[in-house]
Amino acid sequence: MRVIARIDKGGTEQIRVVLHEWREQVYCDIRLWYEKDNGFHPTTKGLRFSAELLPGLRAAIDAAIRTIEAGEDIGDSREVKT
């Protein structure tokens, strides 16, 4: 298991991006962690998916950022092209 990033949400929570291997497949886990008893523990709130899907997720996140930066109406139901 390799922690790629820890994103502090303030207080006792953080989002972690973790890569891990299971049955010779690489997976990405993006999950909310909480602090308790001087350590962090994962919650059930998160995503786990094959690392092969990361390029598509990156394209979708880039599209979301472009939409926000352009000040577009996010209530519009049109799908943004990635």
N, CA, C and O atoms as CSV, one atom per row, in Angstrom:
chain,resi,resn,atom,element,x,y,z
A,1,MET,N,N,0.852,-1.177,0.000
A,1,MET,CA,C,0.000,0.000,0.000
A,1,MET,C,C,0.897,1.239,0.000
A,1,MET,O,O,1.877,1.310,0.743
A,2,ARG,N,N,0.547,2.215,-0.846
A,2,ARG,CA,C,1.315,3.462,-0.912
A,2,ARG,C,C,0.369,4.652,-0.856
A,2,ARG,O,O,-0.509,4.804,-1.705
A,3,VAL,N,N,0.558,5.492,0.153
A,3,VAL,CA,C,-0.237,6.712,0.273
A,3,VAL,C,C,0.339,7.734,-0.703
A,3,VAL,O,O,1.510,8.102,-0.617
A,4,ILE,N,N,-0.496,8.180,-1.624
A,4,ILE,CA,C,-0.084,9.151,-2.634
A,4,ILE,C,C,-0.309,10.573,-2.138
A,4,ILE,O,O,0.523,11.451,-2.369
A,5,ALA,N,N,-1.437,10.804,-1.454
A,5,ALA,CA,C,-1.742,12.157,-0.973
A,5,ALA,C,C,-2.630,12.095,0.258
A,5,ALA,O,O,-3.445,11.189,0.428
A,6,ARG,N,N,-2.440,13.089,1.105
A,6,ARG,CA,C,-3.322,13.335,2.247
A,6,ARG,C,C,-3.828,14.756,2.105
A,6,ARG,O,O,-3.035,15.696,2.048
A,7,ILE,N,N,-5.139,14.922,2.046
A,7,ILE,CA,C,-5.740,16.240,1.881
A,7,ILE,C,C,-6.493,16.557,3.169
A,7,ILE,O,O,-7.505,15.930,3.482
A,8,ASP,N,N,-5.989,17.534,3.904
A,8,ASP,CA,C,-6.569,17.898,5.196
A,8,ASP,C,C,-7.901,18.594,4.996
A,8,ASP,O,O,-7.993,19.574,4.257
A,9,LYS,N,N,-8.934,18.086,5.655
A,9,LYS,CA,C,-10.250,18.730,5.600
A,9,LYS,C,C,-10.459,19.635,6.812
A,9,LYS,O,O,-11.517,20.249,6.951
A,10,GLY,N,N,-9.490,19.719,7.660
A,10,GLY,CA,C,-9.620,20.502,8.883
A,10,GLY,C,C,-10.123,19.608,10.000
A,10,GLY,O,O,-10.810,18.614,9.759
A,11,GLY,N,N,-9.782,19.964,11.194
A,11,GLY,CA,C,-10.228,19.156,12.331
A,11,GLY,C,C,-9.588,17.786,12.331
A,11,GLY,O,O,-8.365,17.656,12.274
A,12,THR,N,N,-10.422,16.770,12.393
A,12,THR,CA,C,-9.917,15.405,12.547
A,12,THR,C,C,-10.171,14.544,11.302
A,12,THR,O,O,-10.188,13.317,11.393
A,13,GLU,N,N,-10.369,15.184,10.134
A,13,GLU,CA,C,-10.648,14.424,8.920
A,13,GLU,C,C,-9.656,14.756,7.816
A,13,GLU,O,O,-9.150,15.874,7.723
A,14,GLN,N,N,-9.394,13.762,6.986
A,14,GLN,CA,C,-8.583,13.970,5.799
A,14,GLN,C,C,-9.023,12.994,4.711
A,14,GLN,O,O,-9.544,11.914,4.990
A,15,ILE,N,N,-8.801,13.401,3.480
A,15,ILE,CA,C,-9.040,12.524,2.342
A,15,ILE,C,C,-7.686,11.946,1.962
A,15,ILE,O,O,-6.705,12.680,1.846
A,16,ARG,N,N,-7.631,10.642,1.771
A,16,ARG,CA,C,-6.386,10.004,1.350
A,16,ARG,C,C,-6.566,9.346,-0.010
A,16,ARG,O,O,-7.589,8.726,-0.299
A,17,VAL,N,N,-5.543,9.503,-0.828
A,17,VAL,CA,C,-5.462,8.801,-2.099
A,17,VAL,C,C,-4.385,7.738,-1.919
A,17,VAL,O,O,-3.227,8.047,-1.639
A,18,VAL,N,N,-4.789,6.479,-2.085
A,18,VAL,CA,C,-3.897,5.350,-1.810
A,18,VAL,C,C,-3.904,4.396,-2.998
A,18,VAL,O,O,-4.955,4.117,-3.576
A,19,LEU,N,N,-2.723,3.898,-3.357
A,19,LEU,CA,C,-2.620,2.828,-4.340
A,19,LEU,C,C,-2.288,1.545,-3.601
A,19,LEU,O,O,-1.457,1.542,-2.692
A,20,HIS,N,N,-2.936,0.456,-3.989
A,20,HIS,CA,C,-2.611,-0.826,-3.382
A,20,HIS,C,C,-2.799,-1.931,-4.408
A,20,HIS,O,O,-3.490,-1.766,-5.414
A,21,GLU,N,N,-2.175,-3.042,-4.129
A,21,GLU,CA,C,-2.230,-4.170,-5.050
A,21,GLU,C,C,-3.002,-5.312,-4.398
A,21,GLU,O,O,-2.835,-5.599,-3.213
A,22,TRP,N,N,-3.842,-5.951,-5.188
A,22,TRP,CA,C,-4.596,-7.107,-4.715
A,22,TRP,C,C,-4.766,-8.057,-5.887
A,22,TRP,O,O,-5.261,-7.670,-6.945
A,23,ARG,N,N,-4.360,-9.279,-5.696
A,23,ARG,CA,C,-4.426,-10.303,-6.746
A,23,ARG,C,C,-3.792,-9.827,-8.056
A,23,ARG,O,O,-4.349,-9.983,-9.142
A,24,GLU,N,N,-2.611,-9.244,-7.902
A,24,GLU,CA,C,-1.810,-8.774,-9.029
A,24,GLU,C,C,-2.468,-7.661,-9.844
A,24,GLU,O,O,-2.099,-7.439,-10.997
A,25,GLN,N,N,-3.432,-6.964,-9.259
A,25,GLN,CA,C,-4.081,-5.806,-9.879
A,25,GLN,C,C,-3.805,-4.588,-9.000
A,25,GLN,O,O,-3.774,-4.695,-7.775
A,26,VAL,N,N,-3.606,-3.436,-9.628
A,26,VAL,CA,C,-3.394,-2.193,-8.882
A,26,VAL,C,C,-4.726,-1.454,-8.792
A,26,VAL,O,O,-5.434,-1.290,-9.785
A,27,TYR,N,N,-5.047,-1.014,-7.583
A,27,TYR,CA,C,-6.285,-0.290,-7.318
A,27,TYR,C,C,-5.971,1.073,-6.716
A,27,TYR,O,O,-4.944,1.264,-6.066
A,28,CYS,N,N,-6.879,2.012,-6.948
A,28,CYS,CA,C,-6.800,3.337,-6.344
A,28,CYS,C,C,-7.950,3.462,-5.350
A,28,CYS,O,O,-9.089,3.101,-5.649
A,29,ASP,N,N,-7.639,3.969,-4.183
A,29,ASP,CA,C,-8.640,4.167,-3.144
A,29,ASP,C,C,-8.624,5.638,-2.766
A,29,ASP,O,O,-7.593,6.162,-2.344
A,30,ILE,N,N,-9.755,6.305,-2.915
A,30,ILE,CA,C,-9.912,7.700,-2.496
A,30,ILE,C,C,-10.967,7.683,-1.399
A,30,ILE,O,O,-12.147,7.443,-1.656
A,31,ARG,N,N,-10.525,7.941,-0.176
A,31,ARG,CA,C,-11.399,7.678,0.965
A,31,ARG,C,C,-11.229,8.739,2.048
A,31,ARG,O,O,-10.159,9.329,2.200
A,32,LEU,N,N,-12.301,8.968,2.793
A,32,LEU,CA,C,-12.279,9.840,3.964
A,32,LEU,C,C,-11.731,9.049,5.151
A,32,LEU,O,O,-12.163,7.927,5.417
A,33,TRP,N,N,-10.785,9.644,5.852
A,33,TRP,CA,C,-10.213,9.055,7.063
A,33,TRP,C,C,-10.502,9.987,8.234
A,33,TRP,O,O,-10.626,11.198,8.050
A,34,TYR,N,N,-10.609,9.428,9.435
A,34,TYR,CA,C,-10.857,10.238,10.629
A,34,TYR,C,C,-9.820,9.898,11.695
A,34,TYR,O,O,-9.284,8.790,11.732
A,35,GLU,N,N,-9.552,10.867,12.556
A,35,GLU,CA,C,-8.556,10.689,13.610
A,35,GLU,C,C,-9.243,10.254,14.894
A,35,GLU,O,O,-10.241,10.836,15.320
A,36,LYS,N,N,-8.684,9.218,15.496
A,36,LYS,CA,C,-9.195,8.719,16.778
A,36,LYS,C,C,-8.062,7.973,17.471
A,36,LYS,O,O,-7.322,7.221,16.838
A,37,ASP,N,N,-7.935,8.187,18.761
A,37,ASP,CA,C,-6.916,7.503,19.564
A,37,ASP,C,C,-5.523,7.676,18.968
A,37,ASP,O,O,-4.779,6.705,18.828
A,38,ASN,N,N,-5.165,8.928,18.613
A,38,ASN,CA,C,-3.841,9.262,18.077
A,38,ASN,C,C,-3.486,8.555,16.776
A,38,ASN,O,O,-2.307,8.347,16.492
A,39,GLY,N,N,-4.486,8.181,15.980
A,39,GLY,CA,C,-4.238,7.568,14.677
A,39,GLY,C,C,-5.393,7.828,13.738
A,39,GLY,O,O,-6.485,8.201,14.165
A,40,PHE,N,N,-5.145,7.627,12.450
A,40,PHE,CA,C,-6.196,7.811,11.458
A,40,PHE,C,C,-6.743,6.464,11.024
A,40,PHE,O,O,-6.011,5.480,10.915
A,41,HIS,N,N,-8.052,6.442,10.777
A,41,HIS,CA,C,-8.753,5.216,10.397
A,41,HIS,C,C,-9.651,5.498,9.197
A,41,HIS,O,O,-10.231,6.580,9.106
A,42,PRO,N,N,-9.778,4.532,8.266
A,42,PRO,CA,C,-10.622,4.759,7.091
A,42,PRO,C,C,-12.098,4.657,7.430
A,42,PRO,O,O,-12.496,3.937,8.346
A,43,THR,N,N,-12.905,5.396,6.671
A,43,THR,CA,C,-14.356,5.283,6.791
A,43,THR,C,C,-14.878,4.490,5.595
A,43,THR,O,O,-14.106,4.091,4.723
A,44,THR,N,N,-16.158,4.269,5.558
A,44,THR,CA,C,-16.770,3.610,4.404
A,44,THR,C,C,-17.057,4.611,3.290
A,44,THR,O,O,-17.491,4.223,2.205
A,45,LYS,N,N,-16.819,5.892,3.550
A,45,LYS,CA,C,-17.080,6.940,2.559
A,45,LYS,C,C,-15.883,7.060,1.625
A,45,LYS,O,O,-14.852,7.625,1.987
A,46,GLY,N,N,-16.032,6.523,0.424
A,46,GLY,CA,C,-14.943,6.621,-0.525
A,46,GLY,C,C,-15.168,5.752,-1.738
A,46,GLY,O,O,-16.213,5.120,-1.891
A,47,LEU,N,N,-14.165,5.734,-2.597
A,47,LEU,CA,C,-14.197,4.964,-3.836
A,47,LEU,C,C,-12.970,4.079,-3.922
A,47,LEU,O,O,-11.878,4.468,-3.509
A,48,ARG,N,N,-13.158,2.890,-4.459
A,48,ARG,CA,C,-12.036,2.013,-4.786
A,48,ARG,C,C,-12.287,1.507,-6.200
A,48,ARG,O,O,-13.368,1.002,-6.505
A,49,PHE,N,N,-11.285,1.645,-7.056
A,49,PHE,CA,C,-11.459,1.245,-8.447
A,49,PHE,C,C,-10.115,0.855,-9.035
A,49,PHE,O,O,-9.060,1.178,-8.488
A,50,SER,N,N,-10.173,0.155,-10.160
A,50,SER,CA,C,-8.968,-0.262,-10.859
A,50,SER,C,C,-8.178,0.962,-11.295
A,50,SER,O,O,-8.754,1.944,-11.765
A,51,ALA,N,N,-6.866,0.905,-11.142
A,51,ALA,CA,C,-6.015,2.027,-11.532
A,51,ALA,C,C,-6.116,2.307,-13.031
A,51,ALA,O,O,-5.767,3.400,-13.475
A,52,GLU,N,N,-6.578,1.356,-13.799
A,52,GLU,CA,C,-6.764,1.563,-15.237
A,52,GLU,C,C,-7.772,2.674,-15.521
A,52,GLU,O,O,-7.748,3.269,-16.599
A,53,LEU,N,N,-8.649,2.958,-14.575
A,53,LEU,CA,C,-9.673,3.993,-14.754
A,53,LEU,C,C,-9.177,5.396,-14.394
A,53,LEU,O,O,-9.899,6.372,-14.601
A,54,LEU,N,N,-7.964,5.510,-13.862
A,54,LEU,CA,C,-7.446,6.814,-13.437
A,54,LEU,C,C,-7.395,7.857,-14.546
A,54,LEU,O,O,-7.755,9.005,-14.285
A,55,PRO,N,N,-6.969,7.534,-15.775
A,55,PRO,CA,C,-6.965,8.568,-16.817
A,55,PRO,C,C,-8.361,9.142,-17.080
A,55,PRO,O,O,-8.499,10.349,-17.280
A,56,GLY,N,N,-9.380,8.311,-17.082
A,56,GLY,CA,C,-10.747,8.802,-17.271
A,56,GLY,C,C,-11.192,9.674,-16.116
A,56,GLY,O,O,-11.857,10.689,-16.322
A,57,LEU,N,N,-10.829,9.285,-14.895
A,57,LEU,CA,C,-11.176,10.095,-13.724
A,57,LEU,C,C,-10.454,11.443,-13.777
A,57,LEU,O,O,-11.038,12.481,-13.467
A,58,ARG,N,N,-9.180,11.416,-14.173
A,58,ARG,CA,C,-8.434,12.672,-14.297
A,58,ARG,C,C,-9.099,13.596,-15.314
A,58,ARG,O,O,-9.229,14.794,-15.063
A,59,ALA,N,N,-9.522,13.058,-16.454
A,59,ALA,CA,C,-10.192,13.866,-17.475
A,59,ALA,C,C,-11.493,14.457,-16.930
A,59,ALA,O,O,-11.821,15.610,-17.210
A,60,ALA,N,N,-12.229,13.665,-16.151
A,60,ALA,CA,C,-13.492,14.146,-15.580
A,60,ALA,C,C,-13.240,15.252,-14.557
A,60,ALA,O,O,-13.979,16.236,-14.518
A,61,ILE,N,N,-12.212,15.102,-13.735
A,61,ILE,CA,C,-11.881,16.130,-12.742
A,61,ILE,C,C,-11.415,17.399,-13.445
A,61,ILE,O,O,-11.783,18.502,-13.040
A,62,ASP,N,N,-10.604,17.253,-14.497
A,62,ASP,CA,C,-10.175,18.425,-15.268
A,62,ASP,C,C,-11.378,19.150,-15.863
A,62,ASP,O,O,-11.422,20.380,-15.865
A,63,ALA,N,N,-12.351,18.397,-16.368
A,63,ALA,CA,C,-13.562,19.001,-16.936
A,63,ALA,C,C,-14.351,19.736,-15.858
A,63,ALA,O,O,-14.896,20.810,-16.113
A,64,ALA,N,N,-14.415,19.172,-14.669
A,64,ALA,CA,C,-15.120,19.832,-13.562
A,64,ALA,C,C,-14.427,21.136,-13.197
A,64,ALA,O,O,-15.091,22.145,-12.957
A,65,ILE,N,N,-13.110,21.125,-13.152
A,65,ILE,CA,C,-12.355,22.337,-12.835
A,65,ILE,C,C,-12.577,23.400,-13.911
A,65,ILE,O,O,-12.802,24.566,-13.588
A,66,ARG,N,N,-12.517,23.008,-15.182
A,66,ARG,CA,C,-12.752,23.965,-16.269
A,66,ARG,C,C,-14.150,24.577,-16.172
A,66,ARG,O,O,-14.326,25.774,-16.395
A,67,THR,N,N,-15.142,23.749,-15.838
A,67,THR,CA,C,-16.519,24.227,-15.719
A,67,THR,C,C,-16.635,25.263,-14.606
A,67,THR,O,O,-17.258,26.308,-14.790
A,68,ILE,N,N,-16.040,24.976,-13.465
A,68,ILE,CA,C,-16.085,25.908,-12.331
A,68,ILE,C,C,-15.334,27.192,-12.657
A,68,ILE,O,O,-15.832,28.286,-12.394
A,69,GLU,N,N,-14.128,27.064,-13.233
A,69,GLU,CA,C,-13.331,28.246,-13.556
A,69,GLU,C,C,-14.005,29.119,-14.608
A,69,GLU,O,O,-13.823,30.336,-14.611
A,70,ALA,N,N,-14.783,28.509,-15.503
A,70,ALA,CA,C,-15.483,29.267,-16.540
A,70,ALA,C,C,-16.749,29.929,-15.992
A,70,ALA,O,O,-17.392,30.719,-16.683
A,71,GLY,N,N,-17.098,29.604,-14.758
A,71,GLY,CA,C,-18.288,30.178,-14.144
A,71,GLY,C,C,-19.581,29.683,-14.770
A,71,GLY,O,O,-20.604,30.367,-14.732
A,72,GLU,N,N,-19.526,28.482,-15.349
A,72,GLU,CA,C,-20.706,27.928,-15.996
A,72,GLU,C,C,-21.752,27.532,-14.963
A,72,GLU,O,O,-21.432,27.246,-13.810
A,73,ASP,N,N,-22.991,27.521,-15.393
A,73,ASP,CA,C,-24.107,27.124,-14.545
A,73,ASP,C,C,-23.997,25.627,-14.242
A,73,ASP,O,O,-24.101,24.804,-15.152
A,74,ILE,N,N,-23.794,25.276,-13.003
A,74,ILE,CA,C,-23.656,23.859,-12.666
A,74,ILE,C,C,-24.997,23.155,-12.525
A,74,ILE,O,O,-25.055,21.939,-12.347
A,75,GLY,N,N,-26.072,23.928,-12.608
A,75,GLY,CA,C,-27.406,23.338,-12.582
A,75,GLY,C,C,-27.837,22.816,-13.942
A,75,GLY,O,O,-28.877,22.170,-14.069
A,76,ASP,N,N,-27.031,23.102,-14.959
A,76,ASP,CA,C,-27.312,22.652,-16.326
A,76,ASP,C,C,-27.074,21.149,-16.396
A,76,ASP,O,O,-26.037,20.668,-15.941
A,77,SER,N,N,-28.005,20.413,-16.951
A,77,SER,CA,C,-27.897,18.955,-16.958
A,77,SER,C,C,-27.058,18.412,-18.121
A,77,SER,O,O,-26.918,17.197,-18.263
A,78,ARG,N,N,-26.498,19.302,-18.954
A,78,ARG,CA,C,-25.652,18.829,-20.058
A,78,ARG,C,C,-24.390,18.178,-19.515
A,78,ARG,O,O,-23.811,18.634,-18.528
A,79,GLU,N,N,-23.978,17.115,-20.171
A,79,GLU,CA,C,-22.736,16.454,-19.797
A,79,GLU,C,C,-21.573,17.226,-20.395
A,79,GLU,O,O,-21.604,17.602,-21.566
A,80,VAL,N,N,-20.550,17.460,-19.589
A,80,VAL,CA,C,-19.354,18.166,-20.057
A,80,VAL,C,C,-18.451,17.174,-20.762
A,80,VAL,O,O,-18.211,16.079,-20.255
A,81,LYS,N,N,-17.951,17.552,-21.927
A,81,LYS,CA,C,-17.053,16.661,-22.667
A,81,LYS,C,C,-15.700,16.595,-21.990
A,81,LYS,O,O,-15.140,17.614,-21.586
A,82,THR,N,N,-15.180,15.376,-21.869
A,82,THR,CA,C,-13.850,15.193,-21.285
A,82,THR,C,C,-12.896,14.971,-22.409
A,82,THR,O,O,-11.701,14.790,-22.177
